[in-house]
Structures are given as C-alpha cells and as structure tokens.
Amino acid sequence: MNFLEFAVWGAYLTCMGNYLGVAGLGDKISWFYAIQGIVSIFMPTLMGIIADKYIQPQRLLGLCHLVAGGFMLGCWWMGLQAGFGQELSDKSLFIALYTLSVAFFMPTIALSNTAAFTILKENGMDTVRDFPPIRVLGTVGFIVTMWFVNCAVLDDAGFSFTLADNAHKFQYTYMQFFVSGILSIALCAYCFTLPQCKLRQKKSVSLVESFGLNAFRLFKTKKMALFFIFSALLGMCLQVTNGYAGPFITSFKGSADAAVASSFAANNATLLTSISQISEALCILMIPFFLKRYGIKVVMLMSMFAWVFRFGFFGVGNPAMPGVIMFILSCIVYGVAFDFFNVSGGIFVDQECEPSVKASAQGLFMMMTNGIGATFGTLAAGEIVNHYCTWQDGFLQGDWTTCWFIFAGFALVVGVSFALLFNPEKSSK
C-alpha cells in the first residue's frame, strides 16, 4: 500500500514542469504546485471526518484514489488529443482536471497512515517499531516511478527504455500522468483487499474540534507561536525544487556547449533528482541519533541551513563534470533539509502539547508547512523564476543562478532568525 501510495506521486511530482512548458503552461508551474498546498489546508480534514464516522479508512483510501486516478487520466487524455509536443487547446480544463485529481490525492497520504496504524495495532504490532520500515517502502515506490518515467519512451518505434537523449521520454510528455493514473486505479483495487478498519463510536465533538481549530490556541504561547510561524516560513522552501529542479537541469539541453547539452544529467533530470529521495530515506534513520545528541533546536537548524546548501549548490553547479558534483551534493543535503524539520518538528509538537490537542496540533503543523507555507513559497518562487527566466525552444532558460541564490538567501535569513529567536528550553511565559 505504501509503495503504491507514493509511486502515484513520484510519477509526475518532480518532472511535471517539463511537460507544462511544452503544453503552454510554463508560466503556471508554480500554481500547479501551489494547488497541492491549497487543497492540503482543508481536504485531509474533511476526508478524516468521513473516515472517522462514515466510511472505513481503507475503503475511503481506495475511493479517493479511484477519483484522483480518473481525473489524472483525464489530464493524460487531453495531452494525447493535443498531440506530442503541442500546446493544449483547453488549458483551463486541464488545470481543473489536475486540481480535482490533487484534491482527492492529498488526503490519501493521511488515510494510508490511518489504515496502516489501525491494521498494525489490530494485529498486535508496535507502530513505532514496525511502521518506519513500511513507510520507507513508500519512498522506494516514489523513486521507482521517478526512474521509470525518466527512462520510459513511447514513440513510433514502440515502447522502450533509454538513458540517452530522447524527447519522447515520459518525463517530458503527458505519459507521466498516464502512469500516475493507472497506479491510482491499481491502488484502489488493492485497498479493497486490505483487512477491515472497523469504525468505532466516538464521543461527539464540536465543529471547531472536528476541524482541529482548537489547536490555534497554542499561538497564545510564545514558544509555540514562534515554532508555527517558522514552520510556515520554512514550508515556503518545500515545493520549490520539486517544481523547478527538473526544468532547471533540463534547460542545459539548450546550452551552446555541446558537452553540457549532451551530458547524462541534462538528459536524465528525473533520475538525478531521485538521489534526493534516496537521501530522504536514509536521513529518516539518522534523526533519533541527532535528536538525542544535539536536541530539537540544533536538529531544526541543521534542516534550515541544509536548505541554504540545497539551493546554493544548484546555483553554482552545471550538468557537466565537475559541476554535476554540485547537483549531487544538492540532492544529498535534501534529505537533511526535508526530514530533519518535518520529522523532528512533529516530535516537538508531540512533546510540547497536551494530549487533548496533540492530533489537532499535528494537523496545524502540517497546515503551516505543507499548506500555507508551501503555497505562498511556491507562488513567490514562480514569480522570481518567471522574472529571470523564459521558455525558449521548449526549455526554461535565463538567469537561474540569481534565482537559486535568492532562494538560498531566504533560507539563510530564516535560519539565522530561528537561531536568535527560538529558545525551546526557556520558559514560554
């Protein structure tokens, strides 16, 4: 279940920008990633309420994937009808289909966790010990589909795999949406084979509590208010490289330098950026050691400054040797940048909040990072990229170095401010 859950996402999340440029939506890349943040503000909560009261979570997970997969296949069909390398005839409809697909996909991340925890507990297993190895398979699924769409080709000669330059690779075409849609349908079918997660009668709660709004009272505490504010600020970094790393690396295919244009990295951007997900999987295992040795503030600071290096290495690198080493280093530090804040932040919330609001506080943390922060960050990044870069001959070209340094500068300011202002050890009074 976890493998397929994230395989659905990995098919398009890091390479969608390449196709959007071809489809005439290159200046809207930031909106496609911002939509994920917008729907994350309310859809997971709505589906969570339904899973608590009306439909077993594993079944609702399957139904959501059925709808999400159907709309994603609609995106593929529109691209197919437009033709290879052609702009979409109805861009508004394409955006609408994508939005509906994402709206039903984003809640499935929480639903898959709910189903997994319930099934493990009902079989007498320890979620703390037994779930992490299962969750790692989700990252593996994400990586596998990244590799698949990077190498898969469908052209007049038929279906094949290649690492060489080929415009028909799925990572450049509407076929990435086909892969995602089919995997969603497959997961839907699989969900109905899972053990039942029976609904249980729960005490009635107010609408405010149902939506987790009671967690907002945590803002009365200075320490928690600062934590959530910085969560939103750091969340602004989360989707930037998902949206623009692929188009950035691929843009070097338009370089006048033949060695750069024909380099392995420039022609396999999705494969190269999958190093980020490999690093992510490994860094999850390092968090307990760093938390125990250095404490929550240092671990979170390591994440913030890792974002500085994530963006900075992109700014100074290129796909040819030795510049490609900078790209690889950027992908390696991504694991620290992403995991050390998201996971340690969740642990901090669990430790600092009273039991009655722990679940709501976790939801608020996710809303501030993946909802509000990621949405505004992605839109701001889009404005910066569109200012310095333009689509030329199918590539997003321009002053990428300045863009990456602006992003790195922002992360640096957030990190320094966090170091000066956030002191979890002190009294919050």
Buried (B, 14 or more C-beta within 10 A) or exposed (E): BBBBBBBBBBBBBBBBBBBBBBBBBBBBBBBBBBBBBBBBBBBBBBBBBBBBEEBBBBBBBBBBBBBBBBBBBBBBBBBBEBEBEEEBEEBEEBBBBBBBBBBBBBBBBBBBBBBBBBBBEEEEBEBEEEBEEBBBBBBBBBBBBBBBBBBBBBEEEEEEEBEEBBEBBBBBBBBBBBBBBBBBBBBBEBBEEBEEBEEEEEEEEEEEBBBBBBBBEBBEBBBBEBBBBBBBBBBBBBBBBBBBBBBBBBBBBBBEEEEBBBBBBBBBBBBBBBBBBBBBBBBBEBBEEBBEEEBBBBBBBBBBBBBBBBBBBBBBBBBBEEBBEBBEBBBBBBBBBBBBBBBBBBBBBBEBBEEEBBBBBBBBBBBBBBBBBBBBBBBBBBEBBBEBBEBEEBBBBBEBEBBBBBBBEBBBEBBBBBBEEBEBEEEEE
